[in-house]
Amino acid sequence: MLPVLLLVAVGSATLATPHARDLGFLLGAIPPLAVLSYGPLATGLLGVGVVVVLNVPATHLNRPGDTDLLTIVFVAALSVFVSFVRSHRDAQLDTERTIGEAVQRAVLPPLPERVGQVGCAAFYRAAQNGTLVGGDFFDVRQGPYGVRAVMGDVQGHGLSAVATVVSLLGAFREAALDQPDLESVAARLDRRLAVDSADVRHAELFATALLLEFAAGSAAVRVVACGHPPPVLLHGEEAREVAVAPGPPLGIGLLDADRPKEVTVPLGPGDRLFLASDGVWEARDAAGTFYPLPERLAALAGTPSAELPGAVWADLLRRRYVVRDDATVLVLAPEPPAG
């Protein structure tokens, strides 16, 4: 609207008084400004409007020497051409952005509200602006061994980590159906990373992961941690970190020698599990203090599961904690077994 307002303001001022003719130089800025917001047609019409105002005797701008009319006409014509090029470029960028978002959503499709007997809610914010997928990944799948979930964080973040995320998610989705226990699922993910980096010199490809299993009819959750922060158990208004047996990260060649140990955690009615990536755990305030996730979860315990991921993110921002990595949150709320 600025070019239109400027044209109206200068035209009105010069019509009102001959002393405003010194404002005529502002008309030369209208076509270039129009390029930023309008298409070639609107830019051309504004250019014509500028020329008309310059040639109306009542504006006192048509005196020889006051304004270089040919320069204004040339700038207006050039602005129409630039606007035409910009419009085509913007249309191409919109198409590429739509395709990119579709591909990224195919990698991490929206999580359903419920998978089997487990309610799900998630939040994901990539560290690299303009992307929907970074170095974090998560998924929840139902299979013959119950509902299995994974949250992980690959080395690096942004688009460079997406290929590894795709590979690990594919391996998890297959292993969740085939492998009888979580240790075997972790081994399958570790092998996937080893194969991917076998032909890459100095690949140093690794990832942390947290695997969970909710067996049908069981009032407990099995947990395997591979270098990833543990889940937080929300029991009523209490929040505590689950004591897990820490295992080595995936892809560094230690999983065969030091396999992660599965831990079984009993669950009561209404218990929820809160999983978060390093981006949340390692968020810092101005004093360099880490975000106290269990403490803040206890304060937010009354928040419904579907709203809890967003509430934690809002709490981070409200308390001015700086998040420098991909930030991922996953809330799992299993139903108690019947009877």
C-alpha positions as CSV (number, residue, x, y, z in Angstrom):
1,M,0.0,0.0,0.0
2,L,3.0,2.4,0.4
3,P,3.3,3.2,-3.3
4,V,-0.4,4.0,-3.6
5,L,-0.4,6.1,-0.4
6,L,2.7,7.9,-1.6
7,L,1.2,8.7,-5.0
8,V,-2.0,10.0,-3.3
9,A,-0.1,12.0,-0.7
10,V,2.2,13.8,-3.2
11,G,-0.6,14.4,-5.7
12,S,-2.9,15.8,-3.1
13,A,-0.2,18.0,-1.6
14,T,0.9,19.5,-5.0
15,L,-2.8,20.1,-5.9
16,A,-3.3,21.9,-2.7
17,T,-0.4,24.3,-2.8
18,P,2.3,25.2,-5.4
19,H,4.8,25.2,-2.5
20,A,4.6,21.4,-2.4
21,R,6.2,21.0,-5.9
22,D,9.5,20.3,-4.2
23,L,8.0,16.9,-3.2
24,G,7.9,15.8,-6.8
25,F,11.1,13.9,-6.5
26,L,9.3,11.4,-4.3
27,L,7.2,10.3,-7.3
28,G,10.3,8.7,-8.8
29,A,10.4,6.2,-5.9
30,I,6.9,4.9,-6.5
31,P,7.6,2.4,-9.4
32,P,10.6,0.8,-7.7
33,L,8.6,0.5,-4.5
34,A,5.7,-1.1,-6.4
35,V,8.1,-3.9,-7.5
36,L,8.3,-5.2,-3.9
37,S,4.6,-5.8,-3.5
38,Y,2.8,-5.7,-6.8
39,G,2.7,-7.6,-10.1
40,P,3.7,-6.1,-13.5
41,L,0.1,-4.9,-14.2
42,A,-0.3,-3.0,-11.0
43,T,3.3,-1.7,-11.2
44,G,2.6,-0.4,-14.8
45,L,-0.6,1.3,-13.6
46,L,1.2,3.1,-10.8
47,G,3.9,4.2,-13.3
48,V,1.2,5.6,-15.5
49,G,-0.3,7.3,-12.5
50,V,3.0,9.0,-11.8
51,V,3.3,10.2,-15.4
52,V,-0.2,11.6,-15.2
53,V,0.4,13.5,-12.0
54,L,3.6,14.9,-13.5
55,N,1.6,16.3,-16.5
56,V,-1.4,17.7,-14.7
57,P,-0.9,21.5,-14.7
58,A,-2.7,21.9,-11.4
59,T,0.1,19.9,-9.6
60,H,2.7,22.5,-10.7
61,L,5.1,19.6,-11.6
62,N,4.9,20.0,-15.4
63,R,7.3,22.9,-15.7
64,P,10.4,22.2,-17.8
65,G,13.4,21.4,-15.7
66,D,11.5,20.6,-12.5
67,T,11.3,16.9,-13.2
68,D,13.0,14.7,-15.8
69,L,10.0,13.1,-17.3
70,L,12.0,10.7,-19.5
71,T,13.9,9.4,-16.5
72,I,10.6,8.7,-14.7
73,V,9.2,6.9,-17.8
74,F,12.3,4.8,-18.1
75,V,12.3,3.9,-14.4
76,A,8.6,2.9,-14.6
77,A,9.2,0.7,-17.6
78,L,12.2,-1.0,-16.0
79,S,10.2,-1.5,-12.8
80,V,7.5,-3.3,-14.8
81,F,10.1,-5.7,-16.3
82,V,11.6,-6.3,-12.8
83,S,8.2,-7.0,-11.4
84,F,7.5,-9.5,-14.2
85,V,10.7,-11.4,-13.5
86,R,10.1,-11.3,-9.7
87,S,6.5,-12.7,-10.1
88,H,7.7,-15.6,-12.2
89,R,10.5,-16.3,-9.7
90,D,8.1,-16.2,-6.8
91,A,5.8,-18.6,-8.5
92,Q,8.6,-21.0,-9.1
93,L,9.8,-20.7,-5.5
94,D,6.2,-21.4,-4.3
95,T,6.1,-24.5,-6.4
96,E,9.4,-25.8,-5.1
97,R,8.5,-25.0,-1.5
98,T,5.2,-26.9,-1.9
99,I,7.1,-29.9,-3.3
100,G,9.7,-29.7,-0.5
101,E,7.1,-29.6,2.2
102,A,5.3,-32.5,0.7
103,V,8.5,-34.6,0.7
104,Q,9.4,-33.6,4.3
105,R,5.9,-34.4,5.5
106,A,6.2,-37.8,3.8
107,V,9.4,-38.4,5.9
108,L,7.6,-37.4,9.2
109,P,3.9,-37.6,8.6
110,P,1.6,-36.1,11.2
111,L,1.3,-38.4,14.2
112,P,-2.2,-39.8,14.8
113,E,-3.9,-39.0,18.1
114,R,-3.9,-42.7,19.0
115,V,-1.9,-45.7,18.0
116,G,-3.4,-48.9,19.4
117,Q,-3.9,-48.3,23.1
118,V,-1.5,-45.4,23.3
119,G,-2.5,-41.8,23.0
120,C,0.1,-39.7,21.2
121,A,0.9,-36.0,20.9
122,A,4.0,-34.4,19.4
123,F,5.8,-31.2,18.7
124,Y,8.7,-30.7,16.3
125,R,10.6,-27.6,15.5
126,A,13.6,-27.9,13.1
127,A,16.6,-25.7,13.9
128,Q,17.2,-24.7,10.3
129,N,14.7,-22.0,9.2
130,G,12.4,-22.9,6.3
131,T,12.6,-26.7,6.9
132,L,10.1,-29.1,8.4
133,V,12.5,-31.9,9.1
134,G,15.9,-31.8,10.7
135,G,18.1,-34.2,12.6
136,D,15.5,-35.4,15.1
137,F,13.0,-38.2,14.3
138,F,10.2,-40.0,16.0
139,D,7.5,-42.5,15.2
140,V,4.9,-44.7,16.9
141,R,3.9,-48.0,15.3
142,Q,1.6,-50.9,16.2
143,G,2.8,-54.4,15.5
144,P,2.6,-58.0,16.6
145,Y,4.6,-57.2,19.8
146,G,2.5,-54.2,20.8
147,V,2.9,-50.5,20.3
148,R,6.5,-49.4,19.7
149,A,7.8,-45.9,19.7
150,V,11.2,-44.3,18.8
151,M,12.7,-40.9,19.3
152,G,16.2,-40.2,18.0
153,D,18.7,-37.5,17.1
154,V,21.2,-38.0,14.3
155,Q,24.5,-36.2,14.1
156,G,24.1,-32.6,12.9
157,H,20.8,-31.0,12.0
158,G,19.1,-29.4,9.0
159,L,18.7,-30.8,5.5
160,S,22.1,-32.6,5.7
161,A,20.7,-35.0,8.3
162,V,17.4,-35.8,6.5
163,A,18.9,-38.7,4.5
164,T,20.0,-40.4,7.8
165,V,16.6,-39.7,9.3
166,V,14.9,-41.4,6.4
167,S,17.2,-44.4,6.6
168,L,16.7,-44.9,10.4
169,L,12.9,-44.4,10.2
170,G,12.7,-47.0,7.5
171,A,14.8,-49.4,9.5
172,F,12.6,-48.9,12.6
173,R,9.3,-49.4,10.8
174,E,10.5,-52.7,9.5
175,A,12.2,-53.9,12.7
176,A,9.2,-52.9,14.8
177,L,7.2,-55.6,12.9
178,D,9.9,-58.3,12.8
179,Q,12.1,-58.1,15.9
180,P,10.9,-59.8,19.1
181,D,12.5,-57.4,21.5
182,L,13.8,-53.8,21.7
183,E,17.4,-54.8,21.9
184,S,17.1,-56.4,18.5
185,V,15.3,-53.3,17.1
186,A,18.3,-51.2,18.3
187,A,20.7,-53.6,16.7
188,R,18.8,-53.2,13.4
189,L,19.1,-49.4,13.5
190,D,22.8,-49.7,14.4
191,R,23.4,-51.9,11.4
192,R,21.6,-49.5,9.2
193,L,23.9,-46.7,10.2
194,A,27.0,-48.9,9.8
195,V,26.0,-49.9,6.3
196,D,25.2,-46.3,5.3
197,S,28.6,-45.1,6.4
198,A,30.7,-48.1,5.3
199,D,31.8,-46.5,2.0
200,V,32.1,-43.0,3.3
201,R,35.6,-42.0,4.5
202,H,35.6,-40.4,7.9
203,A,31.8,-40.6,8.0
204,E,31.5,-40.5,11.8
205,L,27.8,-41.1,11.4
206,F,26.0,-41.8,14.7
207,A,22.7,-41.2,16.3
208,T,21.1,-41.4,19.7
209,A,17.8,-43.2,20.2
210,L,15.2,-44.0,22.7
211,L,13.0,-47.1,22.1
212,L,9.7,-47.9,24.0
213,E,7.3,-50.8,23.8
214,F,3.8,-51.1,25.2
215,A,2.8,-54.7,25.1
216,A,-0.9,-55.5,24.8
217,G,-2.5,-56.2,28.2
218,S,0.6,-55.1,30.1
219,A,0.6,-52.3,32.7
220,A,4.2,-51.5,32.0
221,V,6.5,-50.0,29.4
222,R,9.8,-51.4,28.2
223,V,12.6,-48.9,27.5
224,V,15.9,-49.1,25.7
225,A,18.2,-46.0,25.7
226,C,21.0,-45.7,23.2
227,G,22.8,-42.5,24.3
228,H,19.5,-40.5,24.4
229,P,18.1,-38.6,27.4
230,P,15.7,-40.8,29.4
231,P,11.9,-40.3,29.3
232,V,10.2,-38.4,32.1
233,L,7.3,-40.2,33.8
234,L,4.4,-38.0,34.7
235,H,2.4,-39.6,37.6
236,G,-0.3,-37.2,38.8
237,E,1.5,-34.0,39.7
238,E,4.9,-35.6,40.0
239,A,7.5,-35.8,37.2
240,R,10.6,-37.9,37.4
241,E,13.2,-39.2,35.0
242,V,12.9,-42.9,34.3
243,A,16.0,-44.8,35.4
244,V,17.3,-46.5,32.3
245,A,20.4,-48.6,31.5
246,P,22.4,-46.2,29.3
247,G,23.7,-47.8,26.1
248,P,26.1,-46.5,23.5
249,P,24.8,-44.4,20.6
250,L,23.9,-46.1,17.4
251,G,26.5,-46.3,14.6
252,I,29.8,-46.0,16.5
253,G,30.5,-49.7,16.5
254,L,30.0,-50.4,20.2
255,L,26.5,-51.9,20.2
256,D,27.7,-55.5,19.6
257,A,30.2,-55.3,22.5
258,D,27.9,-53.4,24.9
259,R,24.3,-54.1,23.9
260,P,21.7,-51.7,25.6
261,K,19.7,-53.3,28.4
262,E,16.0,-53.2,28.3
263,V,14.3,-51.8,31.4
264,T,10.7,-52.4,32.4
265,V,8.9,-49.6,34.1
266,P,5.5,-50.2,35.8
267,L,2.7,-47.7,34.9
268,G,-0.3,-46.7,36.9
269,P,-3.6,-45.4,35.7
270,G,-3.2,-42.0,34.0
271,D,0.6,-42.2,33.8
272,R,2.2,-40.5,30.8
273,L,5.7,-40.6,29.3
274,F,7.3,-37.4,28.1
275,L,10.2,-37.8,25.6
276,A,12.3,-34.9,24.5
277,S,15.4,-34.4,22.3
278,D,18.6,-32.6,23.2
279,G,17.2,-29.4,21.8
280,V,14.8,-29.2,24.8
281,W,17.0,-30.7,27.5
282,E,20.0,-28.5,26.6
283,A,18.1,-25.2,26.1
284,R,19.9,-22.5,28.2
285,D,18.9,-19.2,29.7
286,A,21.0,-16.0,29.7
287,A,22.9,-17.4,32.7
288,G,23.8,-20.6,30.9
289,T,21.5,-22.7,33.1
290,F,19.8,-25.7,31.4
291,Y,16.0,-25.9,31.2
292,P,14.7,-27.8,34.2
293,L,12.5,-30.1,32.3
294,P,11.2,-32.5,35.1
295,E,10.5,-29.5,37.3
296,R,8.6,-27.6,34.7
297,L,6.7,-30.7,33.7
298,A,5.5,-31.1,37.3
299,A,4.3,-27.5,37.1
300,L,2.5,-28.3,33.8
301,A,1.1,-31.7,35.0
302,G,-2.5,-30.5,34.8
303,T,-2.2,-29.8,31.0
304,P,-4.0,-32.3,28.8
305,S,-1.7,-34.7,26.9
306,A,-2.7,-33.2,23.5
307,E,-1.7,-29.7,24.7
308,L,1.4,-30.6,26.7
309,P,4.0,-30.5,23.9
310,G,2.9,-27.0,22.9
311,A,2.7,-25.9,26.5
312,V,6.3,-27.0,27.1
313,W,7.5,-25.1,24.0
314,A,5.6,-22.0,25.1
315,D,7.1,-22.3,28.6
316,L,10.6,-22.4,27.0
317,L,10.0,-19.2,25.0
318,R,8.2,-17.4,27.9
319,R,11.2,-18.0,30.2
320,R,13.6,-16.9,27.5
321,Y,15.5,-20.2,27.1
322,V,17.6,-20.4,23.9
323,V,17.1,-23.5,21.7
324,R,20.1,-24.1,19.4
325,D,19.2,-27.5,18.1
326,D,16.2,-29.3,16.6
327,A,13.5,-29.4,19.4
328,T,11.2,-32.5,19.5
329,V,8.7,-33.5,22.1
330,L,6.6,-36.7,22.2
331,V,3.9,-37.5,24.8
332,L,2.7,-41.1,25.1
333,A,-0.4,-41.8,27.3
334,P,-1.2,-45.6,27.4
335,E,-4.6,-46.8,28.4
336,P,-4.6,-49.1,31.4
337,P,-5.2,-52.7,30.5
338,A,-8.8,-53.9,30.8
339,G,-9.6,-55.5,34.2
